[in-house]
Amino acid sequence: MKNILTLSFTIQFLFLFCFSSLAQDTEYLIPVNTDFTFKGYGGIEIKRGNLIEESSTFLSLKGGAVINNKVGFGLTAGAFLSDNNFPGVGSTESTSDVQLSPAIGYGGIFVEYIALSSKKIHFSVPVTIGPGIIALSEELEISPGVEDEDLVEFSPFFVIEPGINLEVNLLKEVKFCIGGCYRLVSASDLGRVSDSDLSDFMFNIGLKIGNY
């Protein structure tokens, strides 16, 4: 009788142990991060820096996603707004200098690391990589007081633009950004302007609108 009671208690204990084990969270060989978040935002930036040794303004738009409030990625595009002129050889056979006007736009993909995004003041480190286009035009005076432009050169190029920004949480979904970046241009096929003329530091301010 004693052996039967002992066996009965043993079976009940094993049953309770197995049941409690089944009630626990399932374990996996590769752990799953249950805190994973995927959010998005849109933004606008105004950048100021030299372009062919003359101060210029660049306006860009961007939109992307943020993983776990730390890593952002997306697309961006923009163009220089300033009406700059610089002396150069025109499209005619004359060797005298004329006033050339550049039109430049570029964009591509961006990746950024965002540190301490929950704090009022934090920072981010973005990098933009992508293609661009530049056109050089010659200003022509058709008649007194009437001017036109003649395309002189046109070329695609490649740009890498690393930067660092200080970000301030103004509202729950609005962040103010201020910082700087370096525009590194390469592979442009222009005879009148070099890649170094198109590369320079820029200061920027902007807004991000989104929840992360």
PLY file of the C-alpha trace (Angstrom):
ply
format ascii 1.0
element vertex 212
property float x
property float y
property float z
element edge 211
property int vertex1
property int vertex2
end_header
0.00 0.00 0.00
2.83 2.31 0.88
4.48 1.70 -2.51
1.25 2.53 -4.28
0.92 5.87 -2.42
4.55 6.72 -3.16
4.06 5.94 -6.86
0.87 8.02 -6.91
2.55 11.05 -5.35
5.49 10.69 -7.75
3.18 10.67 -10.79
1.29 13.72 -9.50
4.55 15.60 -8.92
5.82 14.83 -12.41
2.48 15.88 -13.90
2.54 19.23 -12.07
6.18 19.81 -13.03
5.51 19.12 -16.71
2.39 21.31 -16.67
4.24 24.23 -15.08
7.02 23.88 -17.66
4.53 23.98 -20.52
2.94 27.12 -19.07
6.21 29.03 -19.34
7.25 31.07 -22.42
8.49 29.00 -25.31
12.24 29.08 -25.68
13.99 29.40 -29.04
17.46 28.61 -30.24
17.57 32.11 -31.82
16.00 34.62 -29.39
13.30 36.91 -30.76
13.40 40.59 -29.76
9.87 41.40 -28.65
10.80 45.09 -28.25
11.30 45.57 -32.01
9.79 48.81 -33.31
9.49 50.14 -36.85
8.45 53.77 -37.26
8.74 56.47 -39.92
9.23 60.20 -40.40
9.54 62.90 -43.03
11.86 65.87 -42.95
13.12 69.02 -44.58
16.64 70.46 -44.47
18.22 73.74 -45.50
21.98 73.59 -46.00
24.43 76.43 -46.53
27.93 76.12 -47.92
30.27 77.01 -50.73
29.69 75.89 -54.30
32.51 76.77 -56.71
33.87 79.21 -54.07
30.56 81.03 -53.66
28.08 80.67 -50.79
24.98 78.72 -51.83
21.76 77.35 -50.35
20.68 73.72 -50.74
17.13 72.55 -50.00
16.37 68.87 -49.52
13.48 66.61 -48.52
13.81 63.22 -46.90
11.61 60.38 -45.76
12.44 57.13 -44.07
11.97 54.60 -41.32
13.54 54.15 -37.89
14.21 50.77 -36.29
14.14 50.60 -32.48
14.53 54.41 -32.32
18.20 53.99 -33.21
18.81 53.21 -36.87
17.16 55.24 -39.63
17.21 54.78 -43.39
15.33 56.11 -46.39
15.48 58.38 -49.44
16.46 62.03 -49.85
16.70 64.49 -52.73
17.38 68.19 -53.16
18.88 70.97 -55.25
20.81 74.21 -54.92
18.56 77.26 -54.97
21.15 80.03 -55.18
21.63 81.81 -58.50
25.42 81.67 -58.61
27.66 82.91 -61.39
31.36 82.36 -61.95
33.74 83.26 -64.78
34.59 80.56 -67.30
35.01 79.76 -70.96
31.70 79.68 -72.79
30.45 77.44 -75.58
31.62 79.78 -78.36
35.06 79.70 -79.94
36.05 82.83 -78.08
38.58 82.29 -75.28
37.33 85.24 -73.24
35.62 84.50 -69.96
31.84 84.59 -69.71
29.51 84.20 -66.72
28.55 80.56 -66.16
25.64 79.50 -63.97
25.54 76.02 -62.33
22.36 74.03 -61.72
22.93 71.10 -59.35
20.72 68.48 -57.76
21.49 65.22 -56.00
19.99 62.63 -53.68
19.89 58.93 -52.97
19.68 56.74 -49.92
20.61 57.77 -46.39
21.45 55.80 -43.27
21.74 57.35 -39.83
22.51 56.29 -36.29
20.38 58.05 -33.66
21.72 58.13 -30.11
19.53 58.71 -27.02
16.45 59.66 -29.07
14.24 59.70 -25.94
16.27 62.55 -24.42
15.31 66.17 -25.05
18.67 66.81 -26.70
20.43 64.03 -28.57
22.42 63.56 -31.76
22.42 61.63 -35.01
25.09 60.64 -37.53
23.67 60.47 -41.09
25.37 59.42 -44.32
23.88 60.07 -47.77
25.03 58.19 -50.86
23.69 58.64 -54.36
23.80 60.20 -57.82
23.60 63.83 -58.88
23.38 65.99 -61.98
25.10 69.27 -62.81
24.53 71.59 -65.75
26.59 74.67 -66.59
24.84 77.38 -68.58
26.18 80.51 -70.25
24.29 83.74 -69.76
23.52 85.36 -73.12
22.16 88.81 -73.75
19.70 88.44 -76.60
18.77 92.10 -76.63
19.20 95.03 -74.26
17.60 94.02 -70.97
16.71 90.50 -72.20
18.90 87.54 -71.17
18.82 83.83 -71.87
20.93 80.80 -71.00
22.74 78.39 -73.31
23.74 74.94 -72.03
27.54 74.62 -72.01
28.21 71.39 -70.11
26.20 68.61 -68.52
27.38 65.72 -66.37
26.17 63.16 -63.83
28.24 62.59 -60.69
28.38 60.57 -57.49
28.14 62.05 -53.99
28.90 60.83 -50.47
27.77 63.16 -47.69
28.53 62.21 -44.06
27.39 64.51 -41.28
26.50 64.94 -37.62
23.41 66.63 -36.18
22.25 67.84 -32.79
18.54 67.09 -32.40
16.00 68.64 -30.02
12.62 67.09 -29.22
10.33 70.11 -29.63
7.10 68.11 -29.54
6.24 64.43 -29.45
6.39 64.20 -33.24
8.57 67.21 -34.13
12.34 67.37 -33.84
14.60 70.32 -34.67
18.01 69.49 -36.14
21.17 71.55 -36.52
24.59 70.37 -37.62
27.04 70.04 -40.43
28.12 67.72 -43.21
30.72 67.37 -45.93
29.64 67.05 -49.57
32.17 64.86 -51.40
31.57 64.84 -55.17
33.38 62.51 -57.55
33.18 61.20 -61.12
31.88 64.41 -62.68
32.95 64.74 -66.30
33.28 68.52 -66.62
36.07 70.43 -68.31
35.36 73.79 -66.66
34.72 72.65 -63.07
36.60 70.07 -60.98
35.23 67.69 -58.36
36.97 69.70 -55.65
35.05 72.81 -56.78
31.81 70.92 -56.13
32.89 69.47 -52.75
32.74 71.44 -49.51
31.48 71.64 -45.93
27.87 72.68 -45.32
25.95 73.76 -42.23
22.35 72.65 -41.99
19.13 73.14 -40.05
15.97 71.12 -40.43
12.85 69.53 -39.03
11.85 65.88 -38.63
8.15 65.07 -38.34
7.33 61.59 -37.09
7.00 59.44 -34.01
10.18 57.72 -32.88
0 1
1 2
2 3
3 4
4 5
5 6
6 7
7 8
8 9
9 10
10 11
11 12
12 13
13 14
14 15
15 16
16 17
17 18
18 19
19 20
20 21
21 22
22 23
23 24
24 25
25 26
26 27
27 28
28 29
29 30
30 31
31 32
32 33
33 34
34 35
35 36
36 37
37 38
38 39
39 40
40 41
41 42
42 43
43 44
44 45
45 46
46 47
47 48
48 49
49 50
50 51
51 52
52 53
53 54
54 55
55 56
56 57
57 58
58 59
59 60
60 61
61 62
62 63
63 64
64 65
65 66
66 67
67 68
68 69
69 70
70 71
71 72
72 73
73 74
74 75
75 76
76 77
77 78
78 79
79 80
80 81
81 82
82 83
83 84
84 85
85 86
86 87
87 88
88 89
89 90
90 91
91 92
92 93
93 94
94 95
95 96
96 97
97 98
98 99
99 100
100 101
101 102
102 103
103 104
104 105
105 106
106 107
107 108
108 109
109 110
110 111
111 112
112 113
113 114
114 115
115 116
116 117
117 118
118 119
119 120
120 121
121 122
122 123
123 124
124 125
125 126
126 127
127 128
128 129
129 130
130 131
131 132
132 133
133 134
134 135
135 136
136 137
137 138
138 139
139 140
140 141
141 142
142 143
143 144
144 145
145 146
146 147
147 148
148 149
149 150
150 151
151 152
152 153
153 154
154 155
155 156
156 157
157 158
158 159
159 160
160 161
161 162
162 163
163 164
164 165
165 166
166 167
167 168
168 169
169 170
170 171
171 172
172 173
173 174
174 175
175 176
176 177
177 178
178 179
179 180
180 181
181 182
182 183
183 184
184 185
185 186
186 187
187 188
188 189
189 190
190 191
191 192
192 193
193 194
194 195
195 196
196 197
197 198
198 199
199 200
200 201
201 202
202 203
203 204
204 205
205 206
206 207
207 208
208 209
209 210
210 211
